């Protein structure tokens, strides 16, 4: 059985947080990241970049996640 390593878990958590943020944007036009860190501040841009990198990473490891 393949186990998830710490990088896998971090990427999944970041991706979930990003997905929840996009859900808030879609449902309520409320960007939580921008509300906390400022609209397009350096920190909020870094968070958006990390979410994007996490999405690519999780897509790359997704075949390992579904193998039995």
mmCIF file as Biopython writes it, N, C-alpha, C and O atoms, coordinates in Angstrom:
data_model
#
loop_
_atom_site.group_PDB
_atom_site.id
_atom_site.type_symbol
_atom_site.label_atom_id
_atom_site.label_alt_id
_atom_site.label_comp_id
_atom_site.label_asym_id
_atom_site.label_entity_id
_atom_site.label_seq_id
_atom_site.pdbx_PDB_ins_code
_atom_site.Cartn_x
_atom_site.Cartn_y
_atom_site.Cartn_z
_atom_site.occupancy
_atom_site.B_iso_or_equiv
_atom_site.auth_seq_id
_atom_site.auth_asym_id
_atom_site.pdbx_PDB_model_num
ATOM 1   N N  . UNK A ? 1  ? 0.845   -1.185 0.000   1.0 0.0 1  A 1 
ATOM 2   C CA . UNK A ? 1  ? 0.000   0.000  0.000   1.0 0.0 1  A 1 
ATOM 3   C C  . UNK A ? 1  ? 0.891   1.249  0.000   1.0 0.0 1  A 1 
ATOM 4   O O  . UNK A ? 1  ? 1.820   1.364  0.799   1.0 0.0 1  A 1 
ATOM 5   N N  . UNK A ? 2  ? 0.596   2.154  -0.888  1.0 0.0 2  A 1 
ATOM 6   C CA . UNK A ? 2  ? 1.352   3.400  -0.932  1.0 0.0 2  A 1 
ATOM 7   C C  . UNK A ? 2  ? 0.829   4.368  0.112   1.0 0.0 2  A 1 
ATOM 8   O O  . UNK A ? 2  ? -0.375  4.593  0.238   1.0 0.0 2  A 1 
ATOM 9   N N  . UNK A ? 3  ? 1.758   4.928  0.848   1.0 0.0 3  A 1 
ATOM 10  C CA . UNK A ? 3  ? 1.386   5.904  1.857   1.0 0.0 3  A 1 
ATOM 11  C C  . UNK A ? 3  ? 1.707   7.296  1.342   1.0 0.0 3  A 1 
ATOM 12  O O  . UNK A ? 3  ? 2.623   7.483  0.541   1.0 0.0 3  A 1 
ATOM 13  N N  . UNK A ? 4  ? 0.948   8.259  1.809   1.0 0.0 4  A 1 
ATOM 14  C CA . UNK A ? 4  ? 1.212   9.645  1.440   1.0 0.0 4  A 1 
ATOM 15  C C  . UNK A ? 4  ? 2.331   10.195 2.314   1.0 0.0 4  A 1 
ATOM 16  O O  . UNK A ? 4  ? 2.347   9.986  3.527   1.0 0.0 4  A 1 
ATOM 17  N N  . UNK A ? 5  ? 3.257   10.894 1.688   1.0 0.0 5  A 1 
ATOM 18  C CA . UNK A ? 5  ? 4.316   11.524 2.476   1.0 0.0 5  A 1 
ATOM 19  C C  . UNK A ? 5  ? 3.872   12.928 2.877   1.0 0.0 5  A 1 
ATOM 20  O O  . UNK A ? 5  ? 2.787   13.375 2.506   1.0 0.0 5  A 1 
ATOM 21  N N  . UNK A ? 6  ? 4.704   13.605 3.623   1.0 0.0 6  A 1 
ATOM 22  C CA . UNK A ? 6  ? 4.339   14.920 4.169   1.0 0.0 6  A 1 
ATOM 23  C C  . UNK A ? 6  ? 4.096   15.942 3.056   1.0 0.0 6  A 1 
ATOM 24  O O  . UNK A ? 6  ? 3.202   16.779 3.175   1.0 0.0 6  A 1 
ATOM 25  N N  . UNK A ? 7  ? 4.875   15.884 1.983   1.0 0.0 7  A 1 
ATOM 26  C CA . UNK A ? 7  ? 4.685   16.819 0.869   1.0 0.0 7  A 1 
ATOM 27  C C  . UNK A ? 7  ? 3.326   16.579 0.207   1.0 0.0 7  A 1 
ATOM 28  O O  . UNK A ? 7  ? 2.637   17.528 -0.169  1.0 0.0 7  A 1 
ATOM 29  N N  . UNK A ? 8  ? 2.946   15.310 0.069   1.0 0.0 8  A 1 
ATOM 30  C CA . UNK A ? 8  ? 1.630   14.974 -0.492  1.0 0.0 8  A 1 
ATOM 31  C C  . UNK A ? 8  ? 0.525   15.591 0.359   1.0 0.0 8  A 1 
ATOM 32  O O  . UNK A ? 8  ? -0.398  16.212 -0.167  1.0 0.0 8  A 1 
ATOM 33  N N  . UNK A ? 9  ? 0.622   15.418 1.669   1.0 0.0 9  A 1 
ATOM 34  C CA . UNK A ? 9  ? -0.408  15.947 2.573   1.0 0.0 9  A 1 
ATOM 35  C C  . UNK A ? 9  ? -0.478  17.466 2.533   1.0 0.0 9  A 1 
ATOM 36  O O  . UNK A ? 9  ? -1.565  18.042 2.522   1.0 0.0 9  A 1 
ATOM 37  N N  . UNK A ? 10 ? 0.676   18.112 2.510   1.0 0.0 10 A 1 
ATOM 38  C CA . UNK A ? 10 ? 0.694   19.577 2.443   1.0 0.0 10 A 1 
ATOM 39  C C  . UNK A ? 10 ? 0.031   20.050 1.158   1.0 0.0 10 A 1 
ATOM 40  O O  . UNK A ? 10 ? -0.766  20.988 1.177   1.0 0.0 10 A 1 
ATOM 41  N N  . UNK A ? 11 ? 0.356   19.410 0.049   1.0 0.0 11 A 1 
ATOM 42  C CA . UNK A ? 11 ? -0.233  19.792 -1.238  1.0 0.0 11 A 1 
ATOM 43  C C  . UNK A ? 11 ? -1.746  19.587 -1.221  1.0 0.0 11 A 1 
ATOM 44  O O  . UNK A ? 11 ? -2.491  20.425 -1.729  1.0 0.0 11 A 1 
ATOM 45  N N  . UNK A ? 12 ? -2.198  18.491 -0.646  1.0 0.0 12 A 1 
ATOM 46  C CA . UNK A ? 12 ? -3.638  18.222 -0.585  1.0 0.0 12 A 1 
ATOM 47  C C  . UNK A ? 12 ? -4.350  19.260 0.280   1.0 0.0 12 A 1 
ATOM 48  O O  . UNK A ? 12 ? -5.417  19.747 -0.093  1.0 0.0 12 A 1 
ATOM 49  N N  . UNK A ? 13 ? -3.776  19.598 1.421   1.0 0.0 13 A 1 
ATOM 50  C CA . UNK A ? 13 ? -4.390  20.593 2.302   1.0 0.0 13 A 1 
ATOM 51  C C  . UNK A ? 13 ? -4.449  21.954 1.622   1.0 0.0 13 A 1 
ATOM 52  O O  . UNK A ? 13 ? -5.475  22.632 1.678   1.0 0.0 13 A 1 
ATOM 53  N N  . UNK A ? 14 ? -3.354  22.359 0.979   1.0 0.0 14 A 1 
ATOM 54  C CA . UNK A ? 14 ? -3.345  23.640 0.264   1.0 0.0 14 A 1 
ATOM 55  C C  . UNK A ? 14 ? -4.386  23.640 -0.845  1.0 0.0 14 A 1 
ATOM 56  O O  . UNK A ? 14 ? -5.070  24.640 -1.061  1.0 0.0 14 A 1 
ATOM 57  N N  . UNK A ? 15 ? -4.506  22.524 -1.546  1.0 0.0 15 A 1 
ATOM 58  C CA . UNK A ? 15 ? -5.491  22.423 -2.624  1.0 0.0 15 A 1 
ATOM 59  C C  . UNK A ? 15 ? -6.919  22.507 -2.085  1.0 0.0 15 A 1 
ATOM 60  O O  . UNK A ? 15 ? -7.778  23.128 -2.712  1.0 0.0 15 A 1 
ATOM 61  N N  . UNK A ? 16 ? -7.179  21.901 -0.950  1.0 0.0 16 A 1 
ATOM 62  C CA . UNK A ? 16 ? -8.509  21.982 -0.332  1.0 0.0 16 A 1 
ATOM 63  C C  . UNK A ? 16 ? -8.817  23.418 0.085   1.0 0.0 16 A 1 
ATOM 64  O O  . UNK A ? 16 ? -9.913  23.919 -0.166  1.0 0.0 16 A 1 
ATOM 65  N N  . UNK A ? 17 ? -7.856  24.075 0.717   1.0 0.0 17 A 1 
ATOM 66  C CA . UNK A ? 17 ? -8.057  25.471 1.120   1.0 0.0 17 A 1 
ATOM 67  C C  . UNK A ? 17 ? -8.320  26.340 -0.111  1.0 0.0 17 A 1 
ATOM 68  O O  . UNK A ? 17 ? -9.202  27.198 -0.090  1.0 0.0 17 A 1 
ATOM 69  N N  . UNK A ? 18 ? -7.556  26.117 -1.180  1.0 0.0 18 A 1 
ATOM 70  C CA . UNK A ? 18 ? -7.773  26.872 -2.419  1.0 0.0 18 A 1 
ATOM 71  C C  . UNK A ? 18 ? -9.146  26.604 -3.017  1.0 0.0 18 A 1 
ATOM 72  O O  . UNK A ? 18 ? -9.809  27.519 -3.504  1.0 0.0 18 A 1 
ATOM 73  N N  . UNK A ? 19 ? -9.565  25.347 -2.977  1.0 0.0 19 A 1 
ATOM 74  C CA . UNK A ? 19 ? -10.889 25.005 -3.490  1.0 0.0 19 A 1 
ATOM 75  C C  . UNK A ? 19 ? -12.005 25.649 -2.688  1.0 0.0 19 A 1 
ATOM 76  O O  . UNK A ? 19 ? -12.996 26.120 -3.247  1.0 0.0 19 A 1 
ATOM 77  N N  . UNK A ? 20 ? -11.836 25.666 -1.375  1.0 0.0 20 A 1 
ATOM 78  C CA . UNK A ? 20 ? -12.835 26.332 -0.530  1.0 0.0 20 A 1 
ATOM 79  C C  . UNK A ? 20 ? -12.873 27.833 -0.806  1.0 0.0 20 A 1 
ATOM 80  O O  . UNK A ? 20 ? -13.945 28.438 -0.826  1.0 0.0 20 A 1 
ATOM 81  N N  . UNK A ? 21 ? -11.711 28.427 -1.016  1.0 0.0 21 A 1 
ATOM 82  C CA . UNK A ? 21 ? -11.668 29.854 -1.342  1.0 0.0 21 A 1 
ATOM 83  C C  . UNK A ? 21 ? -12.400 30.126 -2.659  1.0 0.0 21 A 1 
ATOM 84  O O  . UNK A ? 21 ? -13.176 31.076 -2.754  1.0 0.0 21 A 1 
ATOM 85  N N  . UNK A ? 22 ? -12.153 29.288 -3.678  1.0 0.0 22 A 1 
ATOM 86  C CA . UNK A ? 22 ? -12.852 29.472 -4.955  1.0 0.0 22 A 1 
ATOM 87  C C  . UNK A ? 22 ? -14.357 29.247 -4.808  1.0 0.0 22 A 1 
ATOM 88  O O  . UNK A ? 22 ? -15.152 29.890 -5.493  1.0 0.0 22 A 1 
ATOM 89  N N  . UNK A ? 23 ? -14.745 28.339 -3.919  1.0 0.0 23 A 1 
ATOM 90  C CA . UNK A ? 23 ? -16.170 28.150 -3.648  1.0 0.0 23 A 1 
ATOM 91  C C  . UNK A ? 23 ? -16.797 29.401 -3.049  1.0 0.0 23 A 1 
ATOM 92  O O  . UNK A ? 23 ? -17.910 29.783 -3.410  1.0 0.0 23 A 1 
ATOM 93  N N  . UNK A ? 24 ? -16.076 30.036 -2.133  1.0 0.0 24 A 1 
ATOM 94  C CA . UNK A ? 24 ? -16.566 31.294 -1.560  1.0 0.0 24 A 1 
ATOM 95  C C  . UNK A ? 24 ? -16.661 32.390 -2.615  1.0 0.0 24 A 1 
ATOM 96  O O  . UNK A ? 24 ? -17.608 33.177 -2.619  1.0 0.0 24 A 1 
ATOM 97  N N  . UNK A ? 25 ? -15.677 32.437 -3.506  1.0 0.0 25 A 1 
ATOM 98  C CA . UNK A ? 25 ? -15.710 33.437 -4.581  1.0 0.0 25 A 1 
ATOM 99  C C  . UNK A ? 25 ? -16.920 33.192 -5.473  1.0 0.0 25 A 1 
ATOM 100 O O  . UNK A ? 25 ? -17.638 34.130 -5.820  1.0 0.0 25 A 1 
ATOM 101 N N  . UNK A ? 26 ? -17.147 31.944 -5.843  1.0 0.0 26 A 1 
ATOM 102 C CA . UNK A ? 26 ? -18.255 31.620 -6.728  1.0 0.0 26 A 1 
ATOM 103 C C  . UNK A ? 26 ? -19.618 31.826 -6.102  1.0 0.0 26 A 1 
ATOM 104 O O  . UNK A ? 26 ? -20.537 32.326 -6.751  1.0 0.0 26 A 1 
ATOM 105 N N  . UNK A ? 27 ? -19.752 31.444 -4.844  1.0 0.0 27 A 1 
ATOM 106 C CA . UNK A ? 27 ? -21.055 31.533 -4.186  1.0 0.0 27 A 1 
ATOM 107 C C  . UNK A ? 27 ? -21.384 32.924 -3.663  1.0 0.0 27 A 1 
ATOM 108 O O  . UNK A ? 27 ? -22.519 33.386 -3.777  1.0 0.0 27 A 1 
ATOM 109 N N  . UNK A ? 28 ? -20.389 33.585 -3.090  1.0 0.0 28 A 1 
ATOM 110 C CA . UNK A ? 28 ? -20.665 34.825 -2.374  1.0 0.0 28 A 1 
ATOM 111 C C  . UNK A ? 28 ? -19.848 36.025 -2.847  1.0 0.0 28 A 1 
ATOM 112 O O  . UNK A ? 28 ? -19.941 37.107 -2.268  1.0 0.0 28 A 1 
ATOM 113 N N  . UNK A ? 29 ? -19.046 35.835 -3.900  1.0 0.0 29 A 1 
ATOM 114 C CA . UNK A ? 29 ? -18.153 36.886 -4.383  1.0 0.0 29 A 1 
ATOM 115 C C  . UNK A ? 29 ? -17.271 37.398 -3.245  1.0 0.0 29 A 1 
ATOM 116 O O  . UNK A ? 29 ? -17.046 38.600 -3.106  1.0 0.0 29 A 1 
ATOM 117 N N  . UNK A ? 30 ? -16.770 36.446 -2.425  1.0 0.0 30 A 1 
ATOM 118 C CA . UNK A ? 30 ? -15.925 36.785 -1.286  1.0 0.0 30 A 1 
ATOM 119 C C  . UNK A ? 30 ? -14.618 36.007 -1.377  1.0 0.0 30 A 1 
ATOM 120 O O  . UNK A ? 30 ? -14.614 34.777 -1.325  1.0 0.0 30 A 1 
ATOM 121 N N  . UNK A ? 31 ? -13.522 36.721 -1.512  1.0 0.0 31 A 1 
ATOM 122 C CA . UNK A ? 31 ? -12.196 36.113 -1.602  1.0 0.0 31 A 1 
ATOM 123 C C  . UNK A ? 31 ? -11.553 36.174 -0.224  1.0 0.0 31 A 1 
ATOM 124 O O  . UNK A ? 31 ? -11.086 37.229 0.206   1.0 0.0 31 A 1 
ATOM 125 N N  . UNK A ? 32 ? -11.532 35.033 0.470   1.0 0.0 32 A 1 
ATOM 126 C CA . UNK A ? 32 ? -11.010 34.973 1.827   1.0 0.0 32 A 1 
ATOM 127 C C  . UNK A ? 32 ? -9.523  35.315 1.880   1.0 0.0 32 A 1 
ATOM 128 O O  . UNK A ? 32 ? -9.084  36.014 2.793   1.0 0.0 32 A 1 
ATOM 129 N N  . UNK A ? 33 ? -8.752  34.836 0.920   1.0 0.0 33 A 1 
ATOM 130 C CA . UNK A ? 33 ? -7.316  35.126 0.894   1.0 0.0 33 A 1 
ATOM 131 C C  . UNK A ? 33 ? -7.088  36.626 0.778   1.0 0.0 33 A 1 
ATOM 132 O O  . UNK A ? 33 ? -6.260  37.184 1.497   1.0 0.0 33 A 1 
ATOM 133 N N  . UNK A ? 34 ? -7.813  37.278 -0.117  1.0 0.0 34 A 1 
ATOM 134 C CA . UNK A ? 34 ? -7.677  38.729 -0.284  1.0 0.0 34 A 1 
ATOM 135 C C  . UNK A ? 34 ? -8.147  39.466 0.968   1.0 0.0 34 A 1 
ATOM 136 O O  . UNK A ? 34 ? -7.573  40.490 1.340   1.0 0.0 34 A 1 
ATOM 137 N N  . UNK A ? 35 ? -9.183  38.950 1.613   1.0 0.0 35 A 1 
ATOM 138 C CA . UNK A ? 35 ? -9.686  39.597 2.823   1.0 0.0 35 A 1 
ATOM 139 C C  . UNK A ? 35 ? -8.670  39.523 3.965   1.0 0.0 35 A 1 
ATOM 140 O O  . UNK A ? 35 ? -8.552  40.458 4.757   1.0 0.0 35 A 1 
ATOM 141 N N  . UNK A ? 36 ? -7.947  38.424 4.043   1.0 0.0 36 A 1 
ATOM 142 C CA . UNK A ? 36 ? -6.979  38.250 5.125   1.0 0.0 36 A 1 
ATOM 143 C C  . UNK A ? 36 ? -5.649  38.939 4.816   1.0 0.0 36 A 1 
ATOM 144 O O  . UNK A ? 36 ? -5.087  39.621 5.673   1.0 0.0 36 A 1 
ATOM 145 N N  . UNK A ? 37 ? -5.149  38.762 3.597   1.0 0.0 37 A 1 
ATOM 146 C CA . UNK A ? 37 ? -3.791  39.205 3.280   1.0 0.0 37 A 1 
ATOM 147 C C  . UNK A ? 37 ? -3.719  40.430 2.375   1.0 0.0 37 A 1 
ATOM 148 O O  . UNK A ? 37 ? -2.627  40.926 2.099   1.0 0.0 37 A 1 
ATOM 149 N N  . UNK A ? 38 ? -4.854  40.920 1.915   1.0 0.0 38 A 1 
ATOM 150 C CA . UNK A ? 38 ? -4.862  42.085 1.028   1.0 0.0 38 A 1 
ATOM 151 C C  . UNK A ? 38 ? -4.997  41.654 -0.426  1.0 0.0 38 A 1 
ATOM 152 O O  . UNK A ? 38 ? -4.484  40.615 -0.842  1.0 0.0 38 A 1 
ATOM 153 N N  . UNK A ? 39 ? -5.691  42.469 -1.166  1.0 0.0 39 A 1 
ATOM 154 C CA . UNK A ? 39 ? -5.953  42.163 -2.568  1.0 0.0 39 A 1 
ATOM 155 C C  . UNK A ? 39 ? -4.650  42.242 -3.361  1.0 0.0 39 A 1 
ATOM 156 O O  . UNK A ? 39 ? -4.054  43.313 -3.479  1.0 0.0 39 A 1 
ATOM 157 N N  . UNK A ? 40 ? -4.220  41.126 -3.894  1.0 0.0 40 A 1 
ATOM 158 C CA . UNK A ? 40 ? -3.022  40.986 -4.709  1.0 0.0 40 A 1 
ATOM 159 C C  . UNK A ? 40 ? -1.761  41.498 -4.012  1.0 0.0 40 A 1 
ATOM 160 O O  . UNK A ? 40 ? -0.857  42.029 -4.656  1.0 0.0 40 A 1 
ATOM 161 N N  . UNK A ? 41 ? -1.712  41.330 -2.686  1.0 0.0 41 A 1 
ATOM 162 C CA . UNK A ? 41 ? -0.479  41.632 -1.954  1.0 0.0 41 A 1 
ATOM 163 C C  . UNK A ? 41 ? 0.532   40.532 -2.290  1.0 0.0 41 A 1 
ATOM 164 O O  . UNK A ? 41 ? 0.180   39.521 -2.899  1.0 0.0 41 A 1 
ATOM 165 N N  . UNK A ? 42 ? 1.749   40.731 -1.900  1.0 0.0 42 A 1 
ATOM 166 C CA . UNK A ? 42 ? 2.787   39.735 -2.163  1.0 0.0 42 A 1 
ATOM 167 C C  . UNK A ? 42 ? 2.413   38.404 -1.511  1.0 0.0 42 A 1 
ATOM 168 O O  . UNK A ? 42 ? 2.580   37.344 -2.114  1.0 0.0 42 A 1 
ATOM 169 N N  . UNK A ? 43 ? 1.912   38.464 -0.288  1.0 0.0 43 A 1 
ATOM 170 C CA . UNK A ? 43 ? 1.552   37.240 0.419   1.0 0.0 43 A 1 
ATOM 171 C C  . UNK A ? 43 ? 0.359   36.537 -0.227  1.0 0.0 43 A 1 
ATOM 172 O O  . UNK A ? 43 ? 0.371   35.313 -0.359  1.0 0.0 43 A 1 
ATOM 173 N N  . UNK A ? 44 ? -0.655  37.273 -0.627  1.0 0.0 44 A 1 
ATOM 174 C CA . UNK A ? 44 ? -1.805  36.630 -1.265  1.0 0.0 44 A 1 
ATOM 175 C C  . UNK A ? 44 ? -1.410  36.045 -2.626  1.0 0.0 44 A 1 
ATOM 176 O O  . UNK A ? 44 ? -1.888  34.974 -2.999  1.0 0.0 44 A 1 
ATOM 177 N N  . UNK A ? 45 ? -0.548  36.735 -3.363  1.0 0.0 45 A 1 
ATOM 178 C CA . UNK A ? 45 ? -0.066  36.186 -4.635  1.0 0.0 45 A 1 
ATOM 179 C C  . UNK A ? 45 ? 0.720   34.900 -4.404  1.0 0.0 45 A 1 
ATOM 180 O O  . UNK A ? 45 ? 0.604   33.954 -5.183  1.0 0.0 45 A 1 
ATOM 181 N N  . UNK A ? 46 ? 1.517   34.857 -3.339  1.0 0.0 46 A 1 
ATOM 182 C CA . UNK A ? 46 ? 2.263   33.653 -2.999  1.0 0.0 46 A 1 
ATOM 183 C C  . UNK A ? 46 ? 1.313   32.494 -2.687  1.0 0.0 46 A 1 
ATOM 184 O O  . UNK A ? 46 ? 1.555   31.358 -3.092  1.0 0.0 46 A 1 
ATOM 185 N N  . UNK A ? 47 ? 0.248   32.788 -1.974  1.0 0.0 47 A 1 
ATOM 186 C CA . UNK A ? 47 ? -0.738  31.754 -1.655  1.0 0.0 47 A 1 
ATOM 187 C C  . UNK A ? 47 ? -1.395  31.235 -2.927  1.0 0.0 47 A 1 
ATOM 188 O O  . UNK A ? 47 ? -1.552  30.024 -3.088  1.0 0.0 47 A 1 
ATOM 189 N N  . UNK A ? 48 ? -1.781  32.132 -3.834  1.0 0.0 48 A 1 
ATOM 190 C CA . UNK A ? 48 ? -2.375  31.703 -5.101  1.0 0.0 48 A 1 
ATOM 191 C C  . UNK A ? 48 ? -1.395  30.841 -5.895  1.0 0.0 48 A 1 
ATOM 192 O O  . UNK A ? 48 ? -1.794  29.850 -6.507  1.0 0.0 48 A 1 
ATOM 193 N N  . UNK A ? 49 ? -0.125  31.211 -5.888  1.0 0.0 49 A 1 
ATOM 194 C CA . UNK A ? 49 ? 0.900   30.428 -6.587  1.0 0.0 49 A 1 
ATOM 195 C C  . UNK A ? 49 ? 1.042   29.052 -5.948  1.0 0.0 49 A 1 
ATOM 196 O O  . UNK A ? 49 ? 1.147   28.051 -6.658  1.0 0.0 49 A 1 
ATOM 197 N N  . UNK A ? 50 ? 1.047   28.986 -4.624  1.0 0.0 50 A 1 
ATOM 198 C CA . UNK A ? 50 ? 1.143   27.699 -3.934  1.0 0.0 50 A 1 
ATOM 199 C C  . UNK A ? 50 ? -0.057  26.800 -4.232  1.0 0.0 50 A 1 
ATOM 200 O O  . UNK A ? 50 ? 0.094   25.586 -4.368  1.0 0.0 50 A 1 
ATOM 201 N N  . UNK A ? 51 ? -1.236  27.387 -4.333  1.0 0.0 51 A 1 
ATOM 202 C CA . UNK A ? 51 ? -2.424  26.607 -4.684  1.0 0.0 51 A 1 
ATOM 203 C C  . UNK A ? 51 ? -2.272  26.038 -6.094  1.0 0.0 51 A 1 
ATOM 204 O O  . UNK A ? 51 ? -2.594  24.874 -6.333  1.0 0.0 51 A 1 
ATOM 205 N N  . UNK A ? 52 ? -1.786  26.850 -7.019  1.0 0.0 52 A 1 
ATOM 206 C CA . UNK A ? 52 ? -1.576  26.373 -8.385  1.0 0.0 52 A 1 
ATOM 207 C C  . UNK A ? 52 ? -0.542  25.264 -8.458  1.0 0.0 52 A 1 
ATOM 208 O O  . UNK A ? 52 ? -0.743  24.266 -9.150  1.0 0.0 52 A 1 
ATOM 209 N N  . UNK A ? 53 ? 0.568   25.437 -7.742  1.0 0.0 53 A 1 
ATOM 210 C CA . UNK A ? 53 ? 1.608   24.403 -7.714  1.0 0.0 53 A 1 
ATOM 211 C C  . UNK A ? 53 ? 1.065   23.124 -7.077  1.0 0.0 53 A 1 
ATOM 212 O O  . UNK A ? 53 ? 1.358   22.020 -7.536  1.0 0.0 53 A 1 
ATOM 213 N N  . UNK A ? 54 ? 0.280   23.281 -6.029  1.0 0.0 54 A 1 
ATOM 214 C CA . UNK A ? 54 ? -0.324  22.115 -5.377  1.0 0.0 54 A 1 
ATOM 215 C C  . UNK A ? 54 ? -1.256  21.373 -6.311  1.0 0.0 54 A 1 
ATOM 216 O O  . UNK A ? 54 ? -1.286  20.143 -6.307  1.0 0.0 54 A 1 
ATOM 217 N N  . UNK A ? 55 ? -2.015  22.101 -7.110  1.0 0.0 55 A 1 
ATOM 218 C CA . UNK A ? 55 ? -2.924  21.463 -8.065  1.0 0.0 55 A 1 
ATOM 219 C C  . UNK A ? 55 ? -2.139  20.645 -9.083  1.0 0.0 55 A 1 
ATOM 220 O O  . UNK A ? 55 ? -2.520  19.519 -9.404  1.0 0.0 55 A 1 
ATOM 221 N N  . UNK A ? 56 ? -1.059  21.201 -9.585  1.0 0.0 56 A 1 
ATOM 222 C CA . UNK A ? 56 ? -0.228  20.471 -10.554 1.0 0.0 56 A 1 
ATOM 223 C C  . UNK A ? 56 ? 0.391   19.244 -9.884  1.0 0.0 56 A 1 
ATOM 224 O O  . UNK A ? 56 ? 0.414   18.163 -10.473 1.0 0.0 56 A 1 
ATOM 225 N N  . UNK A ? 57 ? 0.887   19.402 -8.672  1.0 0.0 57 A 1 
ATOM 226 C CA . UNK A ? 57 ? 1.510   18.298 -7.942  1.0 0.0 57 A 1 
ATOM 227 C C  . UNK A ? 57 ? 0.504   17.176 -7.679  1.0 0.0 57 A 1 
ATOM 228 O O  . UNK A ? 57 ? 0.804   16.007 -7.921  1.0 0.0 57 A 1 
ATOM 229 N N  . UNK A ? 58 ? -0.677  17.523 -7.189  1.0 0.0 58 A 1 
ATOM 230 C CA . UNK A ? 58 ? -1.687  16.505 -6.890  1.0 0.0 58 A 1 
ATOM 231 C C  . UNK A ? 58 ? -2.158  15.828 -8.179  1.0 0.0 58 A 1 
ATOM 232 O O  . UNK A ? 58 ? -2.428  14.626 -8.179  1.0 0.0 58 A 1 
ATOM 233 N N  . UNK A ? 59 ? -2.258  16.576 -9.262  1.0 0.0 59 A 1 
ATOM 234 C CA . UNK A ? 59 ? -2.609  15.953 -10.542 1.0 0.0 59 A 1 
ATOM 235 C C  . UNK A ? 59 ? -1.531  14.948 -10.952 1.0 0.0 59 A 1 
ATOM 236 O O  . UNK A ? 59 ? -1.840  13.886 -11.492 1.0 0.0 59 A 1 
ATOM 237 N N  . UNK A ? 60 ? -0.283  15.282 -10.698 1.0 0.0 60 A 1 
ATOM 238 C CA . UNK A ? 60 ? 0.821   14.392 -11.063 1.0 0.0 60 A 1 
ATOM 239 C C  . UNK A ? 60 ? 0.840   13.130 -10.211 1.0 0.0 60 A 1 
ATOM 240 O O  . UNK A ? 60 ? 1.167   12.057 -10.720 1.0 0.0 60 A 1 
ATOM 241 N N  . UNK A ? 61 ? 0.502   13.228 -8.938  1.0 0.0 61 A 1 
ATOM 242 C CA . UNK A ? 61 ? 0.533   12.051 -8.067  1.0 0.0 61 A 1 
ATOM 243 C C  . UNK A ? 61 ? -0.816  11.338 -8.000  1.0 0.0 61 A 1 
ATOM 244 O O  . UNK A ? 61 ? -0.942  10.341 -7.290  1.0 0.0 61 A 1 
ATOM 245 N N  . UNK A ? 62 ? -1.811  11.816 -8.711  1.0 0.0 62 A 1 
ATOM 246 C CA . UNK A ? 62 ? -3.166  11.258 -8.593  1.0 0.0 62 A 1 
ATOM 247 C C  . UNK A ? 62 ? -3.211  9.784  -8.980  1.0 0.0 62 A 1 
ATOM 248 O O  . UNK A ? 62 ? -4.001  9.030  -8.412  1.0 0.0 62 A 1 
ATOM 249 N N  . UNK A ? 63 ? -2.386  9.356  -9.929  1.0 0.0 63 A 1 
ATOM 250 C CA . UNK A ? 63 ? -2.402  7.939  -10.278 1.0 0.0 63 A 1 
ATOM 251 C C  . UNK A ? 63 ? -1.912  7.082  -9.112  1.0 0.0 63 A 1 
ATOM 252 O O  . UNK A ? 63 ? -2.382  5.960  -8.921  1.0 0.0 63 A 1 
ATOM 253 N N  . UNK A ? 64 ? -0.977  7.608  -8.342  1.0 0.0 64 A 1 
ATOM 254 C CA . UNK A ? 64 ? -0.492  6.879  -7.168  1.0 0.0 64 A 1 
ATOM 255 C C  . UNK A ? 64 ? -1.575  6.834  -6.089  1.0 0.0 64 A 1 
ATOM 256 O O  . UNK A ? 64 ? -1.651  5.875  -5.321  1.0 0.0 64 A 1 
ATOM 257 N N  . UNK A ? 65 ? -2.408  7.868  -6.033  1.0 0.0 65 A 1 
ATOM 258 C CA . UNK A ? 65 ? -3.444  7.929  -5.000  1.0 0.0 65 A 1 
ATOM 259 C C  . UNK A ? 65 ? -4.548  6.902  -5.238  1.0 0.0 65 A 1 
ATOM 260 O O  . UNK A ? 65 ? -5.167  6.432  -4.283  1.0 0.0 65 A 1 
ATOM 261 N N  . UNK A ? 66 ? -4.800  6.551  -6.484  1.0 0.0 66 A 1 
ATOM 262 C CA . UNK A ? 66 ? -5.895  5.628  -6.783  1.0 0.0 66 A 1 
ATOM 263 C C  . UNK A ? 66 ? -5.440  4.194  -6.983  1.0 0.0 66 A 1 
ATOM 264 O O  . UNK A ? 66 ? -6.284  3.307  -7.118  1.0 0.0 66 A 1 
ATOM 265 N N  . UNK A ? 67 ? -4.142  3.930  -7.007  1.0 0.0 67 A 1 
ATOM 266 C CA . UNK A ? 67 ? -3.652  2.554  -7.156  1.0 0.0 67 A 1 
ATOM 267 C C  . UNK A ? 67 ? -3.952  1.757  -5.895  1.0 0.0 67 A 1 
ATOM 268 O O  . UNK A ? 67 ? -3.965  2.281  -4.781  1.0 0.0 67 A 1 
ATOM 269 N N  . UNK A ? 68 ? -4.190  0.477  -6.114  1.0 0.0 68 A 1 
ATOM 270 C CA . UNK A ? 68 ? -4.475  -0.395 -4.968  1.0 0.0 68 A 1 
ATOM 271 C C  . UNK A ? 68 ? -3.359  -1.380 -4.786  1.0 0.0 68 A 1 
ATOM 272 O O  . UNK A ? 68 ? -3.406  -2.205 -3.874  1.0 0.0 68 A 1 
#
